[in-house]
Amino acid sequence: MKTFSLKIMTPEKIFYSGECVALRVPLEDGEYGIMANHENVIGAIAPGVVKITTPSSDEDIIGACDEGILKVHDNTVYLLVDAIEYPEDIDEAKEREEMIKAEEILKYNQQRRDRFIVEAELRRAVTRLKVKKKYRK
């Protein structure tokens, strides 16, 4: 089984660093798959699910990620994301509260800059809730 080196980082932590067999990431234009010896590429990460298949585990490692950047270069993959969490670390009540709050703000606030920020917060909360629900253990 061919592998590649993967490093997933946020400003606060390293989420994963090690060998990987396959990686699925959410890009702005859809889900993207990467395997060993993938061509060099740079892409914009969208909020969504990251799936890591390692050579030593029967189960994929799952993460709910925010926006970021993907770089593939010489059989090494780097993901630099604003935040990423395991499904079991997502606080469902907090995310529901954030989603409701963002939806309320969007109803009444029409300023473009504020709207952009709140829409990003809403996408983050919705993504985390979907990951928590789908990958609940």
C-alpha positions in Angstrom: 0.0 0.0 0.0 1.6 3.3 -1.1 1.5 6.2 1.3 2.3 9.9 1.5 3.1 12.2 4.3 0.2 14.3 5.7 0.3 17.2 8.1 -3.0 19.0 9.1 -2.4 22.1 11.1 -4.4 25.0 12.7 -3.0 28.1 14.3 -3.3 26.4 17.7 -2.4 22.7 17.1 -1.3 19.9 14.8 -4.4 17.8 14.2 -2.6 15.0 12.3 1.0 14.3 11.3 2.0 11.0 9.8 1.6 8.6 6.9 -1.6 8.4 4.9 -3.0 6.1 2.3 -5.9 8.3 1.1 -7.3 11.7 2.0 -10.6 13.3 1.1 -11.0 17.0 1.6 -13.8 19.6 0.9 -12.6 22.1 -1.7 -14.6 25.2 -2.8 -15.7 23.3 -6.0 -16.4 19.9 -4.4 -14.8 17.0 -2.6 -11.3 16.2 -3.6 -9.4 12.9 -3.2 -5.7 12.4 -2.8 -3.6 9.3 -2.9 0.2 8.6 -3.0 2.2 10.3 -5.8 -0.6 12.8 -6.5 0.3 15.7 -8.8 1.3 18.9 -7.1 -1.6 21.2 -6.5 -2.8 24.1 -4.3 -6.5 24.5 -3.4 -8.9 26.4 -1.2 -10.5 24.3 1.6 -14.2 24.8 2.3 -15.9 23.9 5.5 -16.7 20.2 5.6 -15.5 16.7 6.4 -11.9 15.6 6.1 -11.4 11.8 5.9 -7.9 10.3 6.5 -7.2 6.7 5.7 -4.0 5.6 7.5 -2.0 2.4 6.8 -2.3 1.2 10.4 -6.1 1.7 11.1 -9.2 -0.1 9.9 -11.3 3.1 10.5 -10.9 6.5 8.9 -9.9 9.5 11.0 -12.7 12.1 10.6 -12.5 15.8 11.2 -14.9 18.8 10.8 -12.8 21.6 9.3 -13.2 25.3 8.5 -11.7 27.2 5.6 -8.1 26.8 4.7 -5.5 25.9 2.2 -4.4 22.6 0.7 -0.9 22.1 -0.7 0.3 18.9 -2.4 4.0 18.8 -3.2 6.4 15.9 -3.8 4.2 13.2 -2.1 3.6 15.5 0.9 0.3 17.1 1.7 -0.3 20.1 3.9 -3.6 21.3 5.1 -3.6 24.7 6.9 -7.1 25.3 8.3 -8.6 27.8 10.6 -10.0 25.0 12.8 -10.6 21.2 12.7 -12.2 19.0 15.3 -13.0 15.3 15.8 -16.7 14.5 15.9 -16.6 13.5 19.6 -15.1 17.0 20.5 -18.0 18.9 18.9 -20.3 20.5 21.4 -23.7 20.0 19.8 -25.6 22.3 22.0 -23.1 25.1 21.5 -23.2 24.7 17.7 -27.0 24.7 17.6 -26.9 27.9 19.7 -24.4 29.5 17.3 -26.5 28.4 14.3 -29.7 30.0 15.7 -27.8 33.2 16.6 -26.3 33.5 13.2 -29.7 32.9 11.5 -31.3 35.6 13.6 -28.6 38.1 12.8 -28.9 37.4 9.1 -32.7 38.1 9.2 -32.1 41.7 10.5 -28.6 42.7 9.4 -28.1 43.6 5.8 -24.6 45.2 6.0 -22.4 43.4 3.5 -19.3 43.0 5.7 -21.3 41.8 8.8 -23.4 39.5 6.6 -20.3 37.8 5.2 -18.9 37.1 8.7 -22.2 35.8 10.0 -22.7 33.6 7.0 -19.2 32.0 7.6 -20.2 31.4 11.3 -23.4 29.8 10.1 -21.6 27.5 7.7 -19.2 26.5 10.4 -22.0 25.6 12.9 -24.0 23.7 10.3 -20.9 21.7 9.2 -20.1 20.8 12.7 -23.6 19.6 13.4 -23.7 17.5 10.3 -20.3 15.9 11.2 -21.4 15.3 14.8 -24.7 13.7 13.7 -23.1 11.5 10.9 -20.0 10.3 12.8 -21.5 10.0 16.3 -20.0 7.1 18.3 
